[in-house]
């Protein structure tokens, strides 16, 4: 069935010692998507993806990966799903080459890891032991190990943490190439820029629940009051006239410069107000809402 989601999570629940950390999470990831899970620390993101990987057993709810139960069908799921390891899961004395050979041997039809290692800048580290790699090199090795089995779906948790900006961008390109090759990607991230650049859709998880699920653009559109406007007026502006502008989230007057945040409507209202008072706006800047704003709105709304 072409329309069966690659990953299906329905009303997932998980508690630790009586404390609920995943409280009814549902989402479905379609073939070939890059699907992001975004949320503050402790929101339940890792617990959710570990249930998808079959590393944790849900208390309730249903998880399916290519139609299989990750707990009951663990071995079959392991054949189609590549997961990024946690640091502690690799022997410190293993060299990069040994780790790649070992993980390739776990799979029936592994990729040739050499081009992958080349792509991830690991070729000159093949004889280096895991314990002696830098944080960024370890991270890149984990990505290579997640991909070496030629998975249908790959789960990456904090993919680019510890990478410098160039390595981060190279990794994003690699993930886009991986997806172009037909692999579905489930990505847990803290980085808004990463989510915006890579993800087709994002589930924002907050306190164990899906606070919103949309495209990055859709999430930004939902974030009210986050268009920024700033300018230096050619003559003093009446504060009460400014305060009456619709719809206005915030206004600030500092060193002769006025900064407002509102919506597109606010931008028009400011321009009309200035024209009416024959005031020119010098260095007028309008900035769009960002995923950052949407994230803060969505995860702070209930606080
Ligand atoms: P996130 O990935 O969003 O930061 P996690 O899923 O790692 O969130 O954790 C959610 C909450 O569950 C956190 O408060 C964390 O401390 C707690 N937690 C995670 N794993 C365990 C565990 N094995 N035992 C007890 N509490 C845990």
Boltz pocket constraint, residues with backbone or C-beta under 6 A from the ligand:
constraints:
  - pocket:
      binder: B
      contacts: [[A, 16], [A, 17], [A, 21], [A, 39], [A, 40], [A, 41], [A, 42], [A, 43], [A, 44], [A, 45], [A, 46], [A, 47], [A, 48]]
      max_distance: 6.0
